[in-house]
Amino acid sequence: MTVETLLGRQVGDYDPPVRGDPITGERYYSRRWAQAEWDHVWTKVWHIGGMVADLEEPGDFLTHNLGRESVVMLKQEDGSVRAFYNACKHRGYRLAWTEVGGSPFLTCAYHGWRYAPDGTLIHAQDPDDFPGGNPCGRTKLEEIPCAVWGGFVWFTMDRDAASLADWLGPVGRQMEQWGMDRMTRVMALKSDVPCNWKIIRDNFNESYHLPTLHPQIANVIDDSLEDTIFEIYPDGHNRMIMRGLKPSGRYDTADILEMPLAQALEYWELDPKDFEGRASQTRAAIIAKKRELGRARGYPHYDGMGDSEIVDFHHYTLFPNLTFTMWPDGVQLLRSEPHPTDPERCIFDHWFMAHRIGDSDVVIGPMGPTPFEAVERETVIFGTRSLGDVADQDLSVAIGQQEGLHSRGYTGGLLANQEKRVQAFHERLNDMCGIHD
């Protein structure tokens, strides 16, 4: 079934019933909940550790810190990637301290133990001074499952976890058509945000907030309820699809042509005057022009994508904490992870990966025109600079919500039907954590 036939409909297979569990305030600030989530969620699911493109030579590594745990991922001689806990087997000192690095071996700065990329100890000081004999060649770092997909290196702390392909399920197969493995990360911002990680998740699991927090998108993205697709998959992942390059059908201005829609028409060699008073018809016209002119104008990736994918916005949320907003020419990643010690804070990532368009050295991303060059992750002190216009708007309510969830006046939430993905997310969390308030 195509996106066009799905729009405005709910398909039974992707619209499962929910129980209506109360979404209590305690889960957003209690250490009981934070510990349960660590034990039963964070240590059981797949996580993105970094970009494959940063691993060029054997011995190159990525590190990712999650909560108080740290994982190092190393490129092997055969080109594969393996992941290990980032702790020396001698006395536990962390081995890798940069997010991206490279060396023929990992060296512990405490006592000089050295490990090969496959995790094997290859040098120890005074190796014969150990009760069990020389530990070199017999001692290895603790390895955990690792996989490469979509241009990312993934890991899980669950040695019995399903494969990454099985965990992604149909969502992974759908997302492959954007060709993320051929994209370049051109923006990577990280910030310590004063709210629980689930507040950000709730926000990206619904579109109910768009008219109030993001009114600027109404003239170019159709956020009307009846023209939006919401899907919930059995594995906990979900998808929302919104029509792009078309004014919102929510308002009586649905046929009023404004910027930047008029600019998009001109870019694709269409005359904006032909769409005055009928802006709701721009989307179909631009799809046709993208098909006609796309490859010649530097968009060969359109050849492997459906009509909806080259013009609409597909929002995928992978349980529990990854949101991919698929643009026609790039992908926005929005991730919230638990703070190492404070359940009322989280680590927020905002990345943008893009295709090169022709020979242009600039792409259009969440921060506007952006140089087309690979970047490493940059830490931003929350509130001192932008994390992206839309992300700033989303996070503008985070502190107030974190405070309000402590109130006796908050008794569990009253959600609209279109917020069903929020409800389903919390019920899955309840079941995994074994907590039903």
N, C-alpha and C positions, 0 to 999 in steps of 0.2 A: 504494500500500500504506500503510495507516494505521500510526501509532505502535504501536497495540495489537497489530497483527499482526507488527510488527517486534521488539517486546520479546523479549529472550532469543534472538534469531537474528542471524546474520551473513549479509548479502546480498552475493552474489559481486561485484556491480558496485562495492560500497563496501568491499570487503575484499581489496584487491590484495595480491599476494605481496611480500615484502620479501627482500632479499639476505642480511641478517644482518651488514652491515658492522660492524666494531668501533667502539664509541663511545669514542674515545680521550680521555684526560684532557687532552692538549695543546690540544685545541680550546677548552677553557674558560679558558686563560690565555696562550696564545702570541700574540705580535704578528703572526706569519705568518698565523694564522687570522683575527685581527681585520682585517687588511688585505684578505685575500681576501673576507671577508664584506662589507666596505665596497665593494669594487670590483664584486662580482658579485651581491650580494643587496640591500643597503640602497639602492643607487642604481638598482635595477631594479624595485622593487615599489611598491605604493601605500601611502601613510601618511595617518593622520588628523592634520590640522593644527589643528583646533579646532572649536568649535560654530558652526553657521550663525546661531544666535540672537544671537550677539555682533556680527554684522554688520548693523546697522540702517539706516545711511545710506551713500550713495556716499562713498568715501574711508575708511570704517571698515576696520580691518585686524586680522588675526591674524598672529602670528609663531610659528614652531615651529623649535626648534633640534634637529638630529639629528646626533649625532656632533659634528664641528667645522663642519658646514654649518648655514646658517640660511635659512629660507624665509619670505617675507611674502606673505600672501593678502589681496587688496583687493576690496571690493565696488565694482562698476561702476555707472554711471548707469542701465544697463538692468536692474539687479538681479542680474546674473551675478557670478561671482567668478573672479578671475584670480590666478595665483601667479607669483612671481618670486624669484630668488635675492636674498637680503637684503644686497646689496653695491652700493655706489655705483660707477657706471661710470668715475668720475674716478680715485679712488685706492683704492677698495675698502672704504672705511669702511662699517660697518653702518648702515643707515638707520633701522630700527625696533628699539627696545630693550625695549618692553613686549609682553607676550603678546597684549593686547587694546588697541586704541587707535583713534583716528580724527582725520582732518584732511583738508582739501580736497586736500592734496598731501603727499608724503613729502619731508622736507627733510634733507639731509646736514648734520650738525652741524659737520663739518670745514671745508668751504668754501662751504656754503650752496646747493649744487645742489638743485633742486627737481624732483620728478617727479609727473606726474598719475597718477590711479589706474590708467590703462591702461599705465603704465610709461614713458611718453614724457617726456623731459627738457623742462621748460618754462622753466627759468631757470638760467643759469650766470653767475657773476661774470666780467666782462670777456669777453663772448662772442665778440668779434671778434679776440681775441688767441690764436687757435688756428690752426695751419698749414692745417687743412682747412676753415676757416671756422667760422661760428657752429654749435655742436653742437646747439642747441635745436631740437626738432622732428624731428631726424634720429637722435638717440641714444635708445635704449630700454634699460630693464633687461632682463636675461636671463630670458625667460619659460619656464616649464615647465608640463606638463599639470596641470589642476586640474578637480575635479568636486565636485558636492554630492550626497550620498546619506545617508539615515538620520538627518538632522539634523546631519551632520558635513560639514566641508570637508576634502577629500582632495587630495593632490598626489603626484606621482611625479617623480623626477629623470630618468627615462628618456623622452626625447621620442618614442621609437618604441614605447612600451609599448602593450599592448592597452588598450581602454577600461576604465574602472572597472567598468562592468556586466559586461564579459566576464571581468575578473579575479575579480570576486566569484562569477560563475557561479551554480550552483543554490543556493549558500549565501545569496546576496543575495536571491533570490526567496523562500526560506524565511523569512528574517529579517524581511521586510517586514510580515508579519502582526502583529508586535508594535507597529507604528506608532511607531517610534523618532523619526521626524520631528515627532511631536506631543508628545514628552516634554520635560521640563525637567531640566537637569543640576543636581542638588541636593547633590552631593558630588564634589570633584575634588582628590585628594591626590597629591602628587608627592614622591619621595624618591630620594636617591642611595644605592643599596644595595650592600654589599660582596660582590657575587658577579657572575659573568658572566651576561649576559642570557639565555643558553640554560638555565641552571639553573632559572630561573623558567618558561621555556617547557616544559621537561621535566615540571615539576610539573603544569602545566595540561593537559598532553597525556596524563595518566593519572589514574585514580581509585583506583589500588592503595594510595595513601597515606591514603585517607579514614578507615579504621578506627583508624589509629594517630594521625594528626594532627588529625582532626576527629571525635572520638567523640560529640560533643554533637549531631550531626545525625542519629544513628541512629534516634531516635524520631520523626522527621518526614520523612526522605528515605530512600528505599530504595536503598542502595548495593550491594545484592547483585549479584554478577557475572552471574548468569543472567537478571536482570531489567533489565540495562543495555544500551543500544544503543551500539555503537561504529561509526562510519563514517569512511572515508578517501576523499576525492575526488581525481580525477586531477590537479587543479590544486594539490594540496598542502594545501588546507583540510581540516578535519575537524569531526565533530560527535559529541557524547556526550549521550545522553538518560537522565535518571534520574527515576523516579517520585517525585512529591512528595506530601505529606500522607498518608504511609503509612510505617509503621515499616520498618526494614531487614529484609529477608528473610534476611539473613546470620546472624541470631541466633535463639535459641528464644524471644525476647521479641517476635516479629513480630506477635503479637496482643495485646500488653499496651498499654493506652492510657495515655499520659503527656502532660504538658505539653510543648510548646505545642499538641499536636494536639487536646487536649480544648478548648482555647480557640478553635481554628479551627472546630471543630464548633459551638460555641455562637455564634460570630460569624455563621455561616451558618444559624442557627436549627435546628440539629440537637441532640438530647439526647445528651451523652456517655455517659449510662448505657445507651443502646441499643447502644453499641459496646464495652462492657466484655467482654473476652475475644475480641473479633473486630475488633481495630483495623486489620487488613489490609483491611477492607472500607470504611474511611472515605473513601478516595480517590474511589471511584465515587459515593458519596453526596454528597460535596462538589461534584463536577462537576455533578451534577443540580441542586443548590441554586444553584450559580453561574449556571447557565443560566436558572433560574427567577427569581432575584432580582437578578442582576448589574446590569442597566441601572438598575433602580429604586434600587439602593444606590450608584450612582455609578461603575459599571464598564462604561460603554458600549463600551469597546474590546474586551470579550469577544465582541461580535457578529461580529467579523471574524477570530476565532481558533478553532482546533480544540480538541477536548476536552483533548488532552494539553497544548496550549500554555497553557491556563488553570489548570493545576494542577501540571505537571511542570517540571523544570529542564533546559533545552536549553543545552548548553555548546558554543559554536562557537569554534574556533581558526582564525584566518586566517593563513596562512603569510606571514611567518615569526613574527610577534610580537604578534598581537592576539588576546585571548580575550574573547568576549562571553558572559556567563552570563545567559540570558534568564529573568527571573522573570515570573510572570503579570502583574505590574503595573509592571515596570521592567526595566532592563537594567544589568548590572554590566560595566564595561570594565576589563580588567586588561592592561596593556601593559608590556613591557620593551624598552628601547632601549639601544644601546651607549653606554658612557661615552665622552666625547670623547678621552680619552688613555689610560685604564687598562682593559685587557681583563678585569681581575678586579673591575670594578665595573660597574654599570648604572644607568640611570634607570628607575624603576618608577612607573607611574601607576595609580591606582585611582579610577575615576569611577563614579557611579551616576546614571542618568537614570530619571525616573519619570513616570507619568501622575498628574495630580491626581485624587484619589478624592472625588467629590462636592464639597462645599464645605469639606472638611477642609484645614487649613493644615499638616498633618503627613503624611508618608509613612513606611513602614517600609523601611529600607535596610540595608546591611551594618554600619552603626554603630547600628542600632536606630531608634527614632523620630527622624525628621529633618525640619527645617522645609522646607516646600515653597516654595523660593525659589531662583532661579538664582544660582549661585556661580561665581567665577573659580577658576583653578587655584591651589592653596595648597602651598607647599613645606614639607615636614616633615623635620627632621633625623632620620635613621634611628635608632631606639632611644629617642627622647625622648618619643614619644607614639604612640598606636595608629594603624595604617593600616587598621583593621577587624579584628574578632576572627578571622575565618577567614584573612584575608591575613596577620595576625601569626603565626598558626600555620604557614602555608606558608613564610613567610620565616624562621621560627625555625631551620630546618635549613640555610639557605642558606650561612652562614659555614662550618659544619662540612663541608658538601659541597664547597665551594670549596677548603678545605684538603685534604680527602681525595682530591680528583682529582689532586693533585700526587704522590700516593704511588706508589711502585713496586708496591705491592700492588693498585692498581687496574689491571686489565688489559683493560678494554673493556666491562664490563657484562654481566650475565646477566639478561635481561628475561623476564617472564612474557608469555604471549600477549596478555593484556589491556593490556599496555604497547606494543602494536604501533604506536600512533600516535607514540610516542617514536622508535621505530626508523625509521619512515617519514620523520619530520621530519629526522633526521640524514642519512639517505640522500639525500634531496632536497638538503640543504645540501651534502653531499659533491659531488653532481653539479654544482650551480651554481658551487661554488667551485673545482672541478677538483682537489680533494684527496681521495685515497683512501688512508688510512693502512693 
